[in-house]
Amino acid sequence: MSNSSTILVINCGSSSLKFSIIHPQTEETLLSGLAECLGLTEAKISWKYQGEKYHHALAPKATHTDALHFVTTMILSQHPELKAHIHAIGHRVTHGGEKYSQPTRLNEQVIADLATLFELAPLHNPANVMGIRAAQQAFPHLAENNVAVFDTGFHATLPAHAYLYPLPMRFYEEYGVRRYGFHGISHYYIATKTAEYLGKPRSALNMISCHLGNGASITAIKNGESIDTSMGFTPCEGLVMGTRCGDIDPALLIYLKQKLNLTTEQTSDLINKQSGLLGLSEQSSDFRYITENYEKDEKCRLALEVYIHRLVKYIGAYAMLLDNQLDAIVFTGGIGENSELVRRLVLEKLTILGFELDQERNLNARFGNSGKITTDKAHHSAYVIPTNEELVIAKYTAELVGSK
Ligand code: ADP
């Protein structure tokens, strides 16, 4: 790759497409944007370039392909210098199964393999493949230079005792029923940055990484590798999330299915789209709303309390998995990076593990700032580090695609 080559990073959800152009060496994001409500009448796109924000309505029911076509013809055509330097395209792919843990150059065989994983990640992988196809159409001259980076990849190191469910073994052997873990790109980035912060090699790092966004997961990292993580077979397991329930009694689903006569799709909607903060508060999945209302609204207060209680339980358990040899706990994601309240409530519960919050540092660690939020005399340290999944994808893609 030449010094001026850049990477287009694409992250597709079922009705959204995030895109950014990143210089993998300087780590600079040159352009970033989001197409939303794809497939719906109010499809729209927004982007940021040189500090300016732009918005545009897309044609009603615009697809992922239409959105990328807009990026190439309407946005990049106005900045030919940007377009000319794009050398490869990196895709965030949710599920790599057991076969794909390393970033992989995409060809028809790999794409066909990803399609076989649709049943393991029906809410995510089909959208990822739509993004890959859309990119191949929009950038036909870069068709060979598309790379998939997997959200499950960092968790390939989970030991069998952490990834097996206590179900009949043949379900694992025949259908791949096991815990995979997700948000791996973010947890990997956080581990790398934390090692840099602490001035030690990642291979010597023992930490707990809390990625708290709309989706949330927590990972125990020992000697730089993921040894347990809260998401499982799907991204629904683990912590309380915006609309996902996290851990529940599995037999509860049988009860609810019978009681309410739910179809499979309704059951999936219930645990993925109607639960979590939204389900408990009956008002919003947005953590800012919960923060603004918990003092005056009983259901928001309960939603916050359940959220914190479960997060603290996981941290306690993971500290034990690391033999309490903890270098750091790190908070990241929209909530982890911005909510001083969550960090304060969690760390106040962790004094027994040797954490001592420095509230001034905690209040200052926001708006994209990284920093330590515990006192210098505390036995263990906690940090806020903004995640940057796009940068990880850009770097892996550049590494794999190599020189022009
Ligand atoms: P995603 O998982 O979609 O990438 P993000 O990492 O952007 O999500 O996190 C979104 C969450 O972060 C939302 O619940 C939002 O309310 C929350 N959030 C953002 N800013 C703040 C803030 N200042 N205080 C509390 N929560 C915040």
Boltz pocket constraint, residues with backbone or C-beta under 6 A from the ligand:
constraints:
  - pocket:
      binder: B
      contacts: [[A, 212], [A, 213], [A, 214], [A, 215], [A, 242], [A, 285], [A, 286], [A, 287], [A, 288], [A, 289], [A, 291], [A, 333], [A, 334], [A, 335], [A, 338], [A, 339], [A, 340]]
      max_distance: 6.0
